[in-house]
Amino acid sequence: MGGSWIVKLPSARFAGVPENEYSMMELARRVGIDVPSIHLIDVKEIENLPAGIGEMQGQAFAIKRFDRLKDGNPVHIEDFAQVFDVYPKDKYNKASAANIAHVIGAESDEKDISEFIRRLVFNTLIGNADMHLKNWSLIYPDKRNATLSPAYDFVSTIPYLKEDKVALNFSRTKRFDEFTFDELKHLAAKALIPEKVVLDTAIETVALFHEHWQKEKTNLPLYSNVIEAIDKHINKVPISSKT
């Protein structure tokens, strides 16, 4: 309570989730995405956990809160379920990535549009099928003007859940294997954002992803099944082979 860090404990259902999230966030940072400070810590080093939780083994994922000032006071933030007035139970429905991009284009600047596309492409390449409305947020650092918040909740879900679709429509489709440059053009037109910015950012992100994934996948604390799943998945995403 009142802390400046959020800690995610190991999953009782899936092995290596903290290591997965840490690795995907570190990889995202290398690709140029705005990522808060993060750490992997041993569960045994965490104090004041509820009774019984301390018996868990392994690593936990810690991320520094970006909705707190240095003095601990909150910074206003709203996720896109709130933006679109959608109840949490409908976080997978009611809106698309194009709808999110439209709001960002209207409320912020070209830098945020590029950042949004960078994150969308990155999460598609890693096989994150769970980027729902509550995993995108606006933040108001000056209490008045909205900007895209720092990144959070980047996990490759495909090693655990064999999904061929993302949580939200890109523009017309949810399918990983239909994420093409034509789909991005359609998204740009629907969201009323510059097509050139969208395509240039996507091409750059794909190239950076391949560069850093090949360099770092065996250095990051990833379980082998995650590496294998992402390597296999990349070949199914059409924009991955066109840089």
N, C-alpha and C positions, 0 to 999 in steps of 0.2 A: 504494500500500500504506500502510495506517495513516492514510489521509486522512479528512477530514470531509465531503467532497463526492463525489457520483457524477456522472460526465460521460457523456452519451450523444452519440455522434458521428453525423453525417449518415448516412442510409441510402443504400446503393449501389443499392437497388431502387426506393425511393419518394422523391420530392422533397418537401422541406419538413416532414419528420417532427419535427425538433427545434422548429421554429416552431409546429407543430400542438400538440405537448405543452405547450410553454410557454404558449400561448394558452388551451388548455383548463384548465390549472391556474390561470392568472390569472383566468379567468372563474369557475372554481369558488370561488376565494377571495372574489370579489365576491358570489357567491350565499350565502356564509356557511360554506363548507366549510373544515376545518382543513388548510391547505396549508403545507408548509415553505418556507423561503427558496429562490427559484429565480432563474436567470439564463440569458440567451442570450449566448454568447460566440463570438467568431470562432475557428475551428479553429486558425488560425495563432498565436493567443495561448496555446495550450496547450503546455506544455513536457513533455518526457520521454515522448512517445508512442512506441510501438514503431516500428521502421523501416518506412517506407512509408506509415504512417498519416498522417504529417504532410503528405503530398501532397494530402490531401482538401481540398476547398474548402467554404466556407459556414459556417453557424452550428452550434454544438453546444448541447445543453441540459444545464444543471448544476442539481442539486438537493442541498440540504444534508442530510446524513444525520441522521435523528432517532433512530437507534439508537446514538448516541455521546454521552457526557457531555462537559462542557467540558474535562475532563482527558484525553479520548480513550478512556476506559474504555467498554466496551460496555454497552448496556441490553438486557436480554433481550427478544426479539421472536419471535413464531412466526406464520407465515402459516397460512391455513386449510387448506392441503394438509397441513400438519403437525398442525393441530388434529384433522382428521378421519382422520389416519394414511393419507394418500393419496400414492402416488408421483407425482412431477412429471408423468409421462406420462399420468396420469389426472386432471390438474388441471381438465379440462373436464367431468369426469364425477363420479359418486359423491356429489354434494351439490348443493344448490340455494341460491338467495338466501334462501329461507325457513329452510333449515337454519342458515345463517350468522346470520340474525336471531335464531333461537332461542338460539344460544350467547351472542350479545351480550346478549340479554334476561336470560339466566340469570346471566351473569358480571359484567355491568356495570349501568348505570342508564339512566333514561329519556333522558338527554342523549345517550348513545351510540346508543340506538335511533333517535332523531331524526337523528343524524349519519349513521347507516347508510342510512336511507331517503332522506335528502337526496342522498347519493352515488349511490344506486341510480337515483333519478329523474334526476339530472343526467346520468349516463353513458348512460342510455337516450335522453335528449333529444339529446345530441351524437352519438349513433350510435357508441358504443364497443361493438363486438361481441367484445371480448377481455378482459372483466373476469372472469378465471378465478379459481380458488381461491387462487392465489399472489399475486393483486392485492388481497387483503383480509388484514389482519394484526391481531393483538393485540399490545399492548406492555405491559410490566410496569415502569413507572417506579420503583415502590418495591420491586421484586423479588418482589412477593407478589400484588398485585391487578391483574387484567387490565382494560385499557381499549382501545377501538378506536384503532389507530395513526393518525398523520397520513396524509393522502391521498398516493397516488403512482400513476404509470402511467395517467394520464387522457389518452387520445388518441382523437380521432374517427377510427375505422378505416374508415368507409364510403366516404371518397374513394378508398381504395386497394383495398378488398375489398368487393365488392357483396354484403353479407350482409343478410338480413332477420331474422336471429336473433341473440340474445345468447349469450355463452359458457355461462352457467348458466341453468337454469330459474328464472324468478321464483318461481313456486309450482307452477303447472300447465303453463305454456307458456314457450317461449323467444322467441316472435315479438314483434318490436317493435310490430307492428300489433294485438297482443292485450294490450298493457300498459294495462289499464283500471283504474278504481277498484275494480271487482269483483275483479280479480286481486290488488290490494293488500289487499283485505279477506280474501281467501282466504289470502294470505301471513301476515297478522296472526294469523288463527285457527290456522294450522298452526304458526307460530312461538311461539304463546302470548304475544304482546305486545299492548299496548293498540291497538285499532283506531283510536280517535280520534287518538292520537299519530301513527300511520302516515298517516292521511288528511289531517290538518291539516298535517303536515310536507310531504307531497306537493303539496298545493295551494299552500302558500307557496313551495315550491321552483320549481314551474312558473311562478308569477307573477314571481319574482325572475329566473329564467332568461330569460324573454321580455324583461323590462326591460333587463337588462344585455347580452344578446345583441344586441338592436337598437341599443343605444348604442355598443357596443364592437367589433362584428364588423369594421368597416372601420378601426378604430384598432389592433387587434391585428395582429401580424406574420403574418397568415394568407395562404396562397395562395388565389387566387380559386376554385379547384376545391373547396377545403374549405368555403368560405362557401356556395357553391352547393349542395353535397351536404347540408350541415346544414339549410339553408333548405328544401330539398325533403323531407328526412327528417322534420323536425318535424311536418309535416302528416300523416304516416302514424302518429304516435303518439297514440292516443286521448286520453290524459289531457292532452295539450298544449293542446287547445282548450277545456278545462273548468277555469277558474280561479275 
